Amino acid sequence: MMANLFEPLDRSCDVPVWRQIEQQVLQQIRNGELRGGAKLPSALELARRLNVNRHTVRRALDSLEQRGAILADPNRGLRVREECYDYPIGRRTSFSRNMHNLNVSSGNKVLGTALVMPPQRVAESLALARGERAWWIESSAHAEGRVLDHGQAWFPAARFPKLGDVFQRTGSVSLTLAEFGIADYFRSYTRVTARLAGTSTARVLEQSPELPVLVVESLNVDDKNQPVQYGLTCFAAERVQLVMSTAER
């Protein structure tokens, strides 16, 4: 189908055939005929459709990959690079606020809630007493139809009774905490690491397990510096660019 979008290649002009192929693919990306995430034919298939040498097509695709216009996915083949959103992380960090500032439609999906005995690192971060339980929330966030993150969050259960029910209804950390009287909260720390997505996270993010994710560990506190939320969020590295901001938000 992609070959039908090409104009006839001019073999008599000064522009090499491989460059003409590259320019036409770039034009299709710019005008929206090829959208982010769209799969491209293999070099062999595209060469057959265009009636050119496979090495000619390969050179065009290599150049497009070097430009960052396309990606070679080990499991999904060649595809158009997706638009990457800037995601500011600062003293106040909120997914809904960040997406609102970008003027894109977004939302959250609750994947699970439970009252649990949290891992030791979580308990220590939330300053929980020995044996104290926490609410665990698993969710995903999306923007313009694409899943951007897969998150897990823990909240002190004693301070936030029935938080699971509230979050199921609101789908928002900010709105949930507001119902418990916390009008504002602040980022105490953020740690960022990277890894391959793996099977379970890739399934939620709708991407290949072999593609990277940015793992953000964070702690939010209230205006009295009391912990209210510990989070571990995996962002699709191709779709989100983390921006560390020092500005007051």
DOTIKE-557522 format. One record per residue (C-alpha): residue number from 0; residue in three letters; x, y, z. Coordinates in nm, 2 decimals, padded with zeros to 4 digits. Layout:
N
<r><num>NUM</num><residu>ALA</residu><c1>X</c1><c2>Y</c2><c3>Z</c3></r>
...
REM end
This chain:
249
<r><num>0</num><residu>MET</residu><c1>00.00</c1><c2>00.00</c2><c3>00.00</c3></r>
<r><num>1</num><residu>MET</residu><c1>00.29</c1><c2>00.24</c2><c3>00.08</c3></r>
<r><num>2</num><residu>ALA</residu><c1>00.42</c1><c2>00.21</c2><c3>-00.28</c3></r>
<r><num>3</num><residu>ASN</residu><c1>00.10</c1><c2>00.37</c2><c3>-00.41</c3></r>
<r><num>4</num><residu>LEU</residu><c1>00.19</c1><c2>00.69</c2><c3>-00.22</c3></r>
<r><num>5</num><residu>PHE</residu><c1>00.51</c1><c2>00.73</c2><c3>-00.42</c3></r>
<r><num>6</num><residu>GLU</residu><c1>00.55</c1><c2>00.96</c2><c3>-00.72</c3></r>
<r><num>7</num><residu>PRO</residu><c1>00.74</c1><c2>00.80</c2><c3>-01.01</c3></r>
<r><num>8</num><residu>LEU</residu><c1>01.11</c1><c2>00.79</c2><c3>-00.95</c3></r>
<r><num>9</num><residu>ASP</residu><c1>01.32</c1><c2>01.00</c2><c3>-01.20</c3></r>
<r><num>10</num><residu>ARG</residu><c1>01.63</c1><c2>00.80</c2><c3>-01.30</c3></r>
<r><num>11</num><residu>SER</residu><c1>01.75</c1><c2>01.08</c2><c3>-01.53</c3></r>
<r><num>12</num><residu>CYS</residu><c1>01.78</c1><c2>01.36</c2><c3>-01.28</c3></r>
<r><num>13</num><residu>ASP</residu><c1>02.08</c1><c2>01.46</c2><c3>-01.06</c3></r>
<r><num>14</num><residu>VAL</residu><c1>01.91</c1><c2>01.34</c2><c3>-00.74</c3></r>
<r><num>15</num><residu>PRO</residu><c1>02.01</c1><c2>00.98</c2><c3>-00.67</c3></r>
<r><num>16</num><residu>VAL</residu><c1>01.72</c1><c2>00.73</c2><c3>-00.66</c3></r>
<r><num>17</num><residu>TRP</residu><c1>01.78</c1><c2>00.64</c2><c3>-00.30</c3></r>
<r><num>18</num><residu>ARG</residu><c1>01.76</c1><c2>01.01</c2><c3>-00.21</c3></r>
<r><num>19</num><residu>GLN</residu><c1>01.43</c1><c2>01.04</c2><c3>-00.39</c3></r>
<r><num>20</num><residu>ILE</residu><c1>01.29</c1><c2>00.75</c2><c3>-00.19</c3></r>
<r><num>21</num><residu>GLU</residu><c1>01.41</c1><c2>00.91</c2><c3>00.13</c3></r>
<r><num>22</num><residu>GLN</residu><c1>01.26</c1><c2>01.25</c2><c3>00.05</c3></r>
<r><num>23</num><residu>GLN</residu><c1>00.93</c1><c2>01.10</c2><c3>-00.05</c3></r>
<r><num>24</num><residu>VAL</residu><c1>00.91</c1><c2>00.90</c2><c3>00.28</c3></r>
<r><num>25</num><residu>LEU</residu><c1>00.99</c1><c2>01.22</c2><c3>00.48</c3></r>
<r><num>26</num><residu>GLN</residu><c1>00.72</c1><c2>01.41</c2><c3>00.29</c3></r>
<r><num>27</num><residu>GLN</residu><c1>00.47</c1><c2>01.14</c2><c3>00.37</c3></r>
<r><num>28</num><residu>ILE</residu><c1>00.56</c1><c2>01.16</c2><c3>00.74</c3></r>
<r><num>29</num><residu>ARG</residu><c1>00.54</c1><c2>01.54</c2><c3>00.74</c3></r>
<r><num>30</num><residu>ASN</residu><c1>00.20</c1><c2>01.55</c2><c3>00.57</c3></r>
<r><num>31</num><residu>GLY</residu><c1>00.05</c1><c2>01.28</c2><c3>00.79</c3></r>
<r><num>32</num><residu>GLU</residu><c1>00.01</c1><c2>01.01</c2><c3>00.53</c3></r>
<r><num>33</num><residu>LEU</residu><c1>00.26</c1><c2>00.80</c2><c3>00.74</c3></r>
<r><num>34</num><residu>ARG</residu><c1>00.18</c1><c2>00.84</c2><c3>01.11</c3></r>
<r><num>35</num><residu>GLY</residu><c1>00.39</c1><c2>00.76</c2><c3>01.41</c3></r>
<r><num>36</num><residu>GLY</residu><c1>00.41</c1><c2>00.39</c2><c3>01.47</c3></r>
<r><num>37</num><residu>ALA</residu><c1>00.31</c1><c2>00.30</c2><c3>01.11</c3></r>
<r><num>38</num><residu>LYS</residu><c1>00.49</c1><c2>-00.02</c2><c3>00.99</c3></r>
<r><num>39</num><residu>LEU</residu><c1>00.69</c1><c2>00.01</c2><c3>00.67</c3></r>
<r><num>40</num><residu>PRO</residu><c1>00.76</c1><c2>-00.27</c2><c3>00.42</c3></r>
<r><num>41</num><residu>SER</residu><c1>01.09</c1><c2>-00.45</c2><c3>00.44</c3></r>
<r><num>42</num><residu>ALA</residu><c1>01.37</c1><c2>-00.33</c2><c3>00.21</c3></r>
<r><num>43</num><residu>LEU</residu><c1>01.32</c1><c2>-00.63</c2><c3>-00.01</c3></r>
<r><num>44</num><residu>GLU</residu><c1>00.94</c1><c2>-00.58</c2><c3>-00.04</c3></r>
<r><num>45</num><residu>LEU</residu><c1>00.97</c1><c2>-00.21</c2><c3>-00.10</c3></r>
<r><num>46</num><residu>ALA</residu><c1>01.24</c1><c2>-00.27</c2><c3>-00.37</c3></r>
<r><num>47</num><residu>ARG</residu><c1>01.00</c1><c2>-00.51</c2><c3>-00.54</c3></r>
<r><num>48</num><residu>ARG</residu><c1>00.71</c1><c2>-00.26</c2><c3>-00.54</c3></r>
<r><num>49</num><residu>LEU</residu><c1>00.93</c1><c2>00.03</c2><c3>-00.66</c3></r>
<r><num>50</num><residu>ASN</residu><c1>01.12</c1><c2>-00.19</c2><c3>-00.91</c3></r>
<r><num>51</num><residu>VAL</residu><c1>01.46</c1><c2>-00.08</c2><c3>-00.78</c3></r>
<r><num>52</num><residu>ASN</residu><c1>01.76</c1><c2>-00.25</c2><c3>-00.64</c3></r>
<r><num>53</num><residu>ARG</residu><c1>01.72</c1><c2>-00.37</c2><c3>-00.27</c3></r>
<r><num>54</num><residu>HIS</residu><c1>02.05</c1><c2>-00.20</c2><c3>-00.18</c3></r>
<r><num>55</num><residu>THR</residu><c1>01.92</c1><c2>00.13</c2><c3>-00.32</c3></r>
<r><num>56</num><residu>VAL</residu><c1>01.62</c1><c2>00.11</c2><c3>-00.08</c3></r>
<r><num>57</num><residu>ARG</residu><c1>01.84</c1><c2>-00.01</c2><c3>00.20</c3></r>
<r><num>58</num><residu>ARG</residu><c1>02.05</c1><c2>00.31</c2><c3>00.16</c3></r>
<r><num>59</num><residu>ALA</residu><c1>01.74</c1><c2>00.53</c2><c3>00.18</c3></r>
<r><num>60</num><residu>LEU</residu><c1>01.61</c1><c2>00.34</c2><c3>00.49</c3></r>
<r><num>61</num><residu>ASP</residu><c1>01.95</c1><c2>00.37</c2><c3>00.66</c3></r>
<r><num>62</num><residu>SER</residu><c1>01.96</c1><c2>00.74</c2><c3>00.60</c3></r>
<r><num>63</num><residu>LEU</residu><c1>01.60</c1><c2>00.78</c2><c3>00.74</c3></r>
<r><num>64</num><residu>GLU</residu><c1>01.70</c1><c2>00.58</c2><c3>01.05</c3></r>
<r><num>65</num><residu>GLN</residu><c1>02.01</c1><c2>00.80</c2><c3>01.10</c3></r>
<r><num>66</num><residu>ARG</residu><c1>01.78</c1><c2>01.11</c2><c3>01.07</c3></r>
<r><num>67</num><residu>GLY</residu><c1>01.56</c1><c2>00.96</c2><c3>01.34</c3></r>
<r><num>68</num><residu>ALA</residu><c1>01.26</c1><c2>00.94</c2><c3>01.11</c3></r>
<r><num>69</num><residu>ILE</residu><c1>01.22</c1><c2>00.57</c2><c3>01.13</c3></r>
<r><num>70</num><residu>LEU</residu><c1>01.31</c1><c2>00.29</c2><c3>01.37</c3></r>
<r><num>71</num><residu>ALA</residu><c1>01.42</c1><c2>-00.07</c2><c3>01.32</c3></r>
<r><num>72</num><residu>ASP</residu><c1>01.23</c1><c2>-00.28</c2><c3>01.58</c3></r>
<r><num>73</num><residu>PRO</residu><c1>01.37</c1><c2>-00.63</c2><c3>01.62</c3></r>
<r><num>74</num><residu>ASN</residu><c1>01.01</c1><c2>-00.77</c2><c3>01.67</c3></r>
<r><num>75</num><residu>ARG</residu><c1>00.80</c1><c2>-00.54</c2><c3>01.46</c3></r>
<r><num>76</num><residu>GLY</residu><c1>01.02</c1><c2>-00.45</c2><c3>01.17</c3></r>
<r><num>77</num><residu>LEU</residu><c1>01.07</c1><c2>-00.10</c2><c3>01.03</c3></r>
<r><num>78</num><residu>ARG</residu><c1>00.83</c1><c2>00.17</c2><c3>01.15</c3></r>
<r><num>79</num><residu>VAL</residu><c1>00.79</c1><c2>00.54</c2><c3>01.17</c3></r>
<r><num>80</num><residu>ARG</residu><c1>00.92</c1><c2>00.70</c2><c3>01.48</c3></r>
<r><num>81</num><residu>GLU</residu><c1>00.64</c1><c2>00.82</c2><c3>01.71</c3></r>
<r><num>82</num><residu>GLU</residu><c1>00.60</c1><c2>01.17</c2><c3>01.83</c3></r>
<r><num>83</num><residu>CYS</residu><c1>00.78</c1><c2>01.22</c2><c3>02.16</c3></r>
<r><num>84</num><residu>TYR</residu><c1>00.61</c1><c2>01.43</c2><c3>02.44</c3></r>
<r><num>85</num><residu>ASP</residu><c1>00.81</c1><c2>01.65</c2><c3>02.67</c3></r>
<r><num>86</num><residu>TYR</residu><c1>00.72</c1><c2>01.55</c2><c3>03.03</c3></r>
<r><num>87</num><residu>PRO</residu><c1>00.84</c1><c2>01.80</c2><c3>03.29</c3></r>
<r><num>88</num><residu>ILE</residu><c1>00.94</c1><c2>01.67</c2><c3>03.63</c3></r>
<r><num>89</num><residu>GLY</residu><c1>00.98</c1><c2>01.93</c2><c3>03.90</c3></r>
<r><num>90</num><residu>ARG</residu><c1>00.86</c1><c2>02.03</c2><c3>04.24</c3></r>
<r><num>91</num><residu>ARG</residu><c1>00.50</c1><c2>01.97</c2><c3>04.13</c3></r>
<r><num>92</num><residu>THR</residu><c1>00.46</c1><c2>01.68</c2><c3>03.89</c3></r>
<r><num>93</num><residu>SER</residu><c1>00.12</c1><c2>01.58</c2><c3>03.75</c3></r>
<r><num>94</num><residu>PHE</residu><c1>00.04</c1><c2>01.37</c2><c3>03.44</c3></r>
<r><num>95</num><residu>SER</residu><c1>-00.29</c1><c2>01.55</c2><c3>03.38</c3></r>
<r><num>96</num><residu>ARG</residu><c1>-00.14</c1><c2>01.89</c2><c3>03.42</c3></r>
<r><num>97</num><residu>ASN</residu><c1>00.15</c1><c2>01.81</c2><c3>03.19</c3></r>
<r><num>98</num><residu>MET</residu><c1>-00.09</c1><c2>01.68</c2><c3>02.92</c3></r>
<r><num>99</num><residu>HIS</residu><c1>-00.31</c1><c2>01.98</c2><c3>02.96</c3></r>
<r><num>100</num><residu>ASN</residu><c1>-00.01</c1><c2>02.21</c2><c3>02.91</c3></r>
<r><num>101</num><residu>LEU</residu><c1>00.06</c1><c2>02.03</c2><c3>02.59</c3></r>
<r><num>102</num><residu>ASN</residu><c1>-00.30</c1><c2>02.07</c2><c3>02.48</c3></r>
<r><num>103</num><residu>VAL</residu><c1>-00.35</c1><c2>01.70</c2><c3>02.41</c3></r>
<r><num>104</num><residu>SER</residu><c1>-00.63</c1><c2>01.47</c2><c3>02.52</c3></r>
<r><num>105</num><residu>SER</residu><c1>-00.53</c1><c2>01.22</c2><c3>02.79</c3></r>
<r><num>106</num><residu>GLY</residu><c1>-00.66</c1><c2>00.99</c2><c3>03.06</c3></r>
<r><num>107</num><residu>ASN</residu><c1>-00.58</c1><c2>00.71</c2><c3>03.30</c3></r>
<r><num>108</num><residu>LYS</residu><c1>-00.69</c1><c2>00.35</c2><c3>03.32</c3></r>
<r><num>109</num><residu>VAL</residu><c1>-00.70</c1><c2>00.18</c2><c3>03.66</c3></r>
<r><num>110</num><residu>LEU</residu><c1>-00.56</c1><c2>-00.17</c2><c3>03.62</c3></r>
<r><num>111</num><residu>GLY</residu><c1>-00.58</c1><c2>-00.29</c2><c3>03.98</c3></r>
<r><num>112</num><residu>THR</residu><c1>-00.62</c1><c2>-00.18</c2><c3>04.34</c3></r>
<r><num>113</num><residu>ALA</residu><c1>-00.54</c1><c2>-00.37</c2><c3>04.66</c3></r>
<r><num>114</num><residu>LEU</residu><c1>-00.47</c1><c2>-00.32</c2><c3>05.03</c3></r>
<r><num>115</num><residu>VAL</residu><c1>-00.12</c1><c2>-00.48</c2><c3>05.07</c3></r>
<r><num>116</num><residu>MET</residu><c1>00.18</c1><c2>-00.52</c2><c3>05.29</c3></r>
<r><num>117</num><residu>PRO</residu><c1>00.42</c1><c2>-00.31</c2><c3>05.08</c3></r>
<r><num>118</num><residu>PRO</residu><c1>00.78</c1><c2>-00.40</c2><c3>04.99</c3></r>
<r><num>119</num><residu>GLN</residu><c1>01.04</c1><c2>-00.28</c2><c3>05.25</c3></r>
<r><num>120</num><residu>ARG</residu><c1>01.17</c1><c2>00.01</c2><c3>05.02</c3></r>
<r><num>121</num><residu>VAL</residu><c1>00.81</c1><c2>00.14</c2><c3>04.99</c3></r>
<r><num>122</num><residu>ALA</residu><c1>00.74</c1><c2>00.11</c2><c3>05.36</c3></r>
<r><num>123</num><residu>GLU</residu><c1>01.05</c1><c2>00.30</c2><c3>05.45</c3></r>
<r><num>124</num><residu>SER</residu><c1>00.99</c1><c2>00.57</c2><c3>05.19</c3></r>
<r><num>125</num><residu>LEU</residu><c1>00.63</c1><c2>00.62</c2><c3>05.32</c3></r>
<r><num>126</num><residu>ALA</residu><c1>00.76</c1><c2>00.61</c2><c3>05.69</c3></r>
<r><num>127</num><residu>LEU</residu><c1>00.52</c1><c2>00.32</c2><c3>05.77</c3></r>
<r><num>128</num><residu>ALA</residu><c1>00.53</c1><c2>00.14</c2><c3>06.10</c3></r>
<r><num>129</num><residu>ARG</residu><c1>00.62</c1><c2>-00.23</c2><c3>06.10</c3></r>
<r><num>130</num><residu>GLY</residu><c1>00.32</c1><c2>-00.43</c2><c3>05.98</c3></r>
<r><num>131</num><residu>GLU</residu><c1>00.14</c1><c2>-00.12</c2><c3>05.85</c3></r>
<r><num>132</num><residu>ARG</residu><c1>-00.04</c1><c2>-00.17</c2><c3>05.52</c3></r>
<r><num>133</num><residu>ALA</residu><c1>-00.07</c1><c2>00.05</c2><c3>05.21</c3></r>
<r><num>134</num><residu>TRP</residu><c1>-00.30</c1><c2>00.10</c2><c3>04.92</c3></r>
<r><num>135</num><residu>TRP</residu><c1>-00.14</c1><c2>-00.03</c2><c3>04.59</c3></r>
<r><num>136</num><residu>ILE</residu><c1>-00.27</c1><c2>00.11</c2><c3>04.27</c3></r>
<r><num>137</num><residu>GLU</residu><c1>-00.17</c1><c2>-00.01</c2><c3>03.92</c3></r>
<r><num>138</num><residu>SER</residu><c1>-00.26</c1><c2>00.21</c2><c3>03.63</c3></r>
<r><num>139</num><residu>SER</residu><c1>-00.17</c1><c2>00.32</c2><c3>03.28</c3></r>
<r><num>140</num><residu>ALA</residu><c1>-00.19</c1><c2>00.67</c2><c3>03.12</c3></r>
<r><num>141</num><residu>HIS</residu><c1>-00.25</c1><c2>00.76</c2><c3>02.76</c3></r>
<r><num>142</num><residu>ALA</residu><c1>-00.25</c1><c2>01.06</c2><c3>02.54</c3></r>
<r><num>143</num><residu>GLU</residu><c1>-00.41</c1><c2>01.09</c2><c3>02.20</c3></r>
<r><num>144</num><residu>GLY</residu><c1>-00.48</c1><c2>00.72</c2><c3>02.18</c3></r>
<r><num>145</num><residu>ARG</residu><c1>-00.12</c1><c2>00.61</c2><c3>02.27</c3></r>
<r><num>146</num><residu>VAL</residu><c1>-00.02</c1><c2>00.45</c2><c3>02.61</c3></r>
<r><num>147</num><residu>LEU</residu><c1>00.26</c1><c2>00.66</c2><c3>02.76</c3></r>
<r><num>148</num><residu>ASP</residu><c1>00.32</c1><c2>00.49</c2><c3>03.10</c3></r>
<r><num>149</num><residu>HIS</residu><c1>00.26</c1><c2>00.19</c2><c3>03.32</c3></r>
<r><num>150</num><residu>GLY</residu><c1>00.26</c1><c2>00.29</c2><c3>03.68</c3></r>
<r><num>151</num><residu>GLN</residu><c1>00.24</c1><c2>00.15</c2><c3>04.03</c3></r>
<r><num>152</num><residu>ALA</residu><c1>00.17</c1><c2>00.37</c2><c3>04.34</c3></r>
<r><num>153</num><residu>TRP</residu><c1>00.15</c1><c2>00.31</c2><c3>04.71</c3></r>
<r><num>154</num><residu>PHE</residu><c1>-00.03</c1><c2>00.53</c2><c3>04.97</c3></r>
<r><num>155</num><residu>PRO</residu><c1>-00.05</c1><c2>00.50</c2><c3>05.35</c3></r>
<r><num>156</num><residu>ALA</residu><c1>-00.37</c1><c2>00.31</c2><c3>05.42</c3></r>
<r><num>157</num><residu>ALA</residu><c1>-00.42</c1><c2>00.44</c2><c3>05.77</c3></r>
<r><num>158</num><residu>ARG</residu><c1>-00.42</c1><c2>00.80</c2><c3>05.65</c3></r>
<r><num>159</num><residu>PHE</residu><c1>-00.63</c1><c2>00.73</c2><c3>05.34</c3></r>
<r><num>160</num><residu>PRO</residu><c1>-00.90</c1><c2>00.48</c2><c3>05.42</c3></r>
<r><num>161</num><residu>LYS</residu><c1>-01.10</c1><c2>00.35</c2><c3>05.11</c3></r>
<r><num>162</num><residu>LEU</residu><c1>-00.85</c1><c2>00.52</c2><c3>04.88</c3></r>
<r><num>163</num><residu>GLY</residu><c1>-00.88</c1><c2>00.24</c2><c3>04.63</c3></r>
<r><num>164</num><residu>ASP</residu><c1>-01.25</c1><c2>00.31</c2><c3>04.58</c3></r>
<r><num>165</num><residu>VAL</residu><c1>-01.18</c1><c2>00.68</c2><c3>04.54</c3></r>
<r><num>166</num><residu>PHE</residu><c1>-00.91</c1><c2>00.63</c2><c3>04.29</c3></r>
<r><num>167</num><residu>GLN</residu><c1>-01.13</c1><c2>00.39</c2><c3>04.09</c3></r>
<r><num>168</num><residu>ARG</residu><c1>-01.38</c1><c2>00.67</c2><c3>04.07</c3></r>
<r><num>169</num><residu>THR</residu><c1>-01.15</c1><c2>00.96</c2><c3>03.99</c3></r>
<r><num>170</num><residu>GLY</residu><c1>-00.86</c1><c2>00.79</c2><c3>03.81</c3></r>
<r><num>171</num><residu>SER</residu><c1>-00.64</c1><c2>01.08</c2><c3>03.93</c3></r>
<r><num>172</num><residu>VAL</residu><c1>-00.39</c1><c2>01.11</c2><c3>04.21</c3></r>
<r><num>173</num><residu>SER</residu><c1>-00.45</c1><c2>01.48</c2><c3>04.25</c3></r>
<r><num>174</num><residu>LEU</residu><c1>-00.83</c1><c2>01.44</c2><c3>04.26</c3></r>
<r><num>175</num><residu>THR</residu><c1>-00.80</c1><c2>01.14</c2><c3>04.50</c3></r>
<r><num>176</num><residu>LEU</residu><c1>-00.57</c1><c2>01.32</c2><c3>04.75</c3></r>
<r><num>177</num><residu>ALA</residu><c1>-00.80</c1><c2>01.63</c2><c3>04.73</c3></r>
<r><num>178</num><residu>GLU</residu><c1>-01.09</c1><c2>01.42</c2><c3>04.86</c3></r>
<r><num>179</num><residu>PHE</residu><c1>-00.87</c1><c2>01.35</c2><c3>05.16</c3></r>
<r><num>180</num><residu>GLY</residu><c1>-00.80</c1><c2>01.72</c2><c3>05.22</c3></r>
<r><num>181</num><residu>ILE</residu><c1>-00.47</c1><c2>01.74</c2><c3>05.05</c3></r>
<r><num>182</num><residu>ALA</residu><c1>-00.51</c1><c2>02.03</c2><c3>04.81</c3></r>
<r><num>183</num><residu>ASP</residu><c1>-00.14</c1><c2>02.03</c2><c3>04.70</c3></r>
<r><num>184</num><residu>TYR</residu><c1>00.16</c1><c2>01.80</c2><c3>04.72</c3></r>
<r><num>185</num><residu>PHE</residu><c1>00.52</c1><c2>01.82</c2><c3>04.62</c3></r>
<r><num>186</num><residu>ARG</residu><c1>00.79</c1><c2>01.60</c2><c3>04.47</c3></r>
<r><num>187</num><residu>SER</residu><c1>01.05</c1><c2>01.50</c2><c3>04.74</c3></r>
<r><num>188</num><residu>TYR</residu><c1>01.27</c1><c2>01.32</c2><c3>04.50</c3></r>
<r><num>189</num><residu>THR</residu><c1>01.29</c1><c2>01.16</c2><c3>04.16</c3></r>
<r><num>190</num><residu>ARG</residu><c1>01.52</c1><c2>00.88</c2><c3>04.05</c3></r>
<r><num>191</num><residu>VAL</residu><c1>01.54</c1><c2>00.78</c2><c3>03.68</c3></r>
<r><num>192</num><residu>THR</residu><c1>01.68</c1><c2>00.46</c2><c3>03.54</c3></r>
<r><num>193</num><residu>ALA</residu><c1>01.64</c1><c2>00.27</c2><c3>03.21</c3></r>
<r><num>194</num><residu>ARG</residu><c1>01.58</c1><c2>-00.09</c2><c3>03.12</c3></r>
<r><num>195</num><residu>LEU</residu><c1>01.41</c1><c2>-00.30</c2><c3>02.85</c3></r>
<r><num>196</num><residu>ALA</residu><c1>01.03</c1><c2>-00.31</c2><c3>02.89</c3></r>
<r><num>197</num><residu>GLY</residu><c1>01.00</c1><c2>-00.69</c2><c3>02.95</c3></r>
<r><num>198</num><residu>THR</residu><c1>00.68</c1><c2>-00.89</c2><c3>02.88</c3></r>
<r><num>199</num><residu>SER</residu><c1>00.43</c1><c2>-00.75</c2><c3>03.13</c3></r>
<r><num>200</num><residu>THR</residu><c1>00.51</c1><c2>-00.38</c2><c3>03.10</c3></r>
<r><num>201</num><residu>ALA</residu><c1>00.54</c1><c2>-00.41</c2><c3>02.72</c3></r>
<r><num>202</num><residu>ARG</residu><c1>00.19</c1><c2>-00.56</c2><c3>02.71</c3></r>
<r><num>203</num><residu>VAL</residu><c1>00.05</c1><c2>-00.26</c2><c3>02.89</c3></r>
<r><num>204</num><residu>LEU</residu><c1>00.25</c1><c2>-00.01</c2><c3>02.69</c3></r>
<r><num>205</num><residu>GLU</residu><c1>00.16</c1><c2>-00.19</c2><c3>02.36</c3></r>
<r><num>206</num><residu>GLN</residu><c1>00.52</c1><c2>-00.20</c2><c3>02.25</c3></r>
<r><num>207</num><residu>SER</residu><c1>00.80</c1><c2>-00.46</c2><c3>02.20</c3></r>
<r><num>208</num><residu>PRO</residu><c1>00.95</c1><c2>-00.61</c2><c3>02.51</c3></r>
<r><num>209</num><residu>GLU</residu><c1>01.29</c1><c2>-00.53</c2><c3>02.36</c3></r>
<r><num>210</num><residu>LEU</residu><c1>01.23</c1><c2>-00.16</c2><c3>02.35</c3></r>
<r><num>211</num><residu>PRO</residu><c1>01.35</c1><c2>00.06</c2><c3>02.64</c3></r>
<r><num>212</num><residu>VAL</residu><c1>01.14</c1><c2>00.22</c2><c3>02.92</c3></r>
<r><num>213</num><residu>LEU</residu><c1>01.24</c1><c2>00.50</c2><c3>03.15</c3></r>
<r><num>214</num><residu>VAL</residu><c1>01.17</c1><c2>00.39</c2><c3>03.51</c3></r>
<r><num>215</num><residu>VAL</residu><c1>01.08</c1><c2>00.68</c2><c3>03.74</c3></r>
<r><num>216</num><residu>GLU</residu><c1>01.09</c1><c2>00.62</c2><c3>04.12</c3></r>
<r><num>217</num><residu>SER</residu><c1>00.94</c1><c2>00.91</c2><c3>04.31</c3></r>
<r><num>218</num><residu>LEU</residu><c1>00.81</c1><c2>01.02</c2><c3>04.65</c3></r>
<r><num>219</num><residu>ASN</residu><c1>00.54</c1><c2>01.29</c2><c3>04.69</c3></r>
<r><num>220</num><residu>VAL</residu><c1>00.49</c1><c2>01.47</c2><c3>05.02</c3></r>
<r><num>221</num><residu>ASP</residu><c1>00.23</c1><c2>01.71</c2><c3>05.16</c3></r>
<r><num>222</num><residu>ASP</residu><c1>00.29</c1><c2>02.07</c2><c3>05.28</c3></r>
<r><num>223</num><residu>LYS</residu><c1>00.41</c1><c2>01.93</c2><c3>05.61</c3></r>
<r><num>224</num><residu>ASN</residu><c1>00.67</c1><c2>01.71</c2><c3>05.44</c3></r>
<r><num>225</num><residu>GLN</residu><c1>00.47</c1><c2>01.39</c2><c3>05.52</c3></r>
<r><num>226</num><residu>PRO</residu><c1>00.49</c1><c2>01.12</c2><c3>05.26</c3></r>
<r><num>227</num><residu>VAL</residu><c1>00.16</c1><c2>01.07</c2><c3>05.07</c3></r>
<r><num>228</num><residu>GLN</residu><c1>00.26</c1><c2>00.87</c2><c3>04.76</c3></r>
<r><num>229</num><residu>TYR</residu><c1>00.55</c1><c2>00.64</c2><c3>04.65</c3></r>
<r><num>230</num><residu>GLY</residu><c1>00.56</c1><c2>00.57</c2><c3>04.28</c3></r>
<r><num>231</num><residu>LEU</residu><c1>00.73</c1><c2>00.35</c2><c3>04.02</c3></r>
<r><num>232</num><residu>THR</residu><c1>00.63</c1><c2>00.45</c2><c3>03.67</c3></r>
<r><num>233</num><residu>CYS</residu><c1>00.76</c1><c2>00.30</c2><c3>03.34</c3></r>
<r><num>234</num><residu>PHE</residu><c1>00.74</c1><c2>00.55</c2><c3>03.05</c3></r>
<r><num>235</num><residu>ALA</residu><c1>00.77</c1><c2>00.44</c2><c3>02.69</c3></r>
<r><num>236</num><residu>ALA</residu><c1>01.11</c1><c2>00.58</c2><c3>02.60</c3></r>
<r><num>237</num><residu>GLU</residu><c1>01.01</c1><c2>00.64</c2><c3>02.24</c3></r>
<r><num>238</num><residu>ARG</residu><c1>00.70</c1><c2>00.84</c2><c3>02.34</c3></r>
<r><num>239</num><residu>VAL</residu><c1>00.81</c1><c2>01.04</c2><c3>02.64</c3></r>
<r><num>240</num><residu>GLN</residu><c1>01.11</c1><c2>01.26</c2><c3>02.70</c3></r>
<r><num>241</num><residu>LEU</residu><c1>01.16</c1><c2>01.35</c2><c3>03.07</c3></r>
<r><num>242</num><residu>VAL</residu><c1>01.25</c1><c2>01.71</c2><c3>03.13</c3></r>
<r><num>243</num><residu>MET</residu><c1>01.39</c1><c2>01.80</c2><c3>03.47</c3></r>
<r><num>244</num><residu>SER</residu><c1>01.25</c1><c2>02.14</c2><c3>03.56</c3></r>
<r><num>245</num><residu>THR</residu><c1>01.37</c1><c2>02.38</c2><c3>03.83</c3></r>
<r><num>246</num><residu>ALA</residu><c1>01.08</c1><c2>02.62</c2><c3>03.77</c3></r>
<r><num>247</num><residu>GLU</residu><c1>00.81</c1><c2>02.66</c2><c3>04.02</c3></r>
<r><num>248</num><residu>ARG</residu><c1>00.50</c1><c2>02.49</c2><c3>03.88</c3></r>
REM end
